[in-house]
Amino acid sequence: MKKQYSFSFDADKCLKCWACELACQQWRGIKPGTVKLRQVTEVTRGSYPNVRRVFLSLSCRHCAKPPCAAACPTGAITKRSEDGIVVVESQKCIGCRTCLEACPFGVPRYAEDGTMQKCDMCLDRLAAGQRPICAETCPTGALFWDTLPEIARRAGLKGANKIASAL
């Protein structure tokens, strides 16, 4: 594989604005209340009186070895060798939902016609030299998209900055 693109998310920077989720739906022309390829979700941590709410922006993880692809009986789900993006060929999907059962993150979603849909990192935007609409729209940079080495580098810098500020 030449590259592996991925998303990273920094909950500390998230404004809880749902811009990433809404931008995805609008870019793809998805009707509100139907499929969400990117979803902002709330997680509550701790126990009373020390309860903390954390918001996460979730979509397909584009796994190194996608269990959804291995489970698909028709070969509708594949991982692109040039960039590691996991894609779905809707015309091959029979709507059996074995990919949903196989996905440890519960990512696959189903359109009104019963076929599986998921984030493809906005392949149309990537082809035009643009970033995925969700990452482009995030006002604080909480949602970041790049190659895995760059994401690892940024994560290392964040960790170093946290250590330095604690000293």
C-alpha angles and dihedrals in degrees: 000000000000097000139355115215121199145162126245125194130204109199090192090066097043115114093194089238097136089222091136093053095045094045090053092050093047095044091052095040092240114166114241113259095028128080121357115197090180119031132188110214135180123232121191117211133188130017134270125324092015100053120152129189118214125185122211131193107216136187139136112325094211089226123215088239104018110212089200090063092047091051097047108106094201100045091243092140120065139163115233112234094211097059110001094246114151110223137185126220098211094197089063095047115104095186095243092142096221087129090059091051090050097046111093090203099049091235106146114099128189127229124221088267090058097249121132119254132183143159114296094181089255096289090190091058093044090053088055092050095256132124123247110286093241093057092040091053099046104110096205102037091247087135110054130181127195143106118313094250091054092046090050091049092051091046090052091051091050091051092048091049092051091051092047093050091050093056 
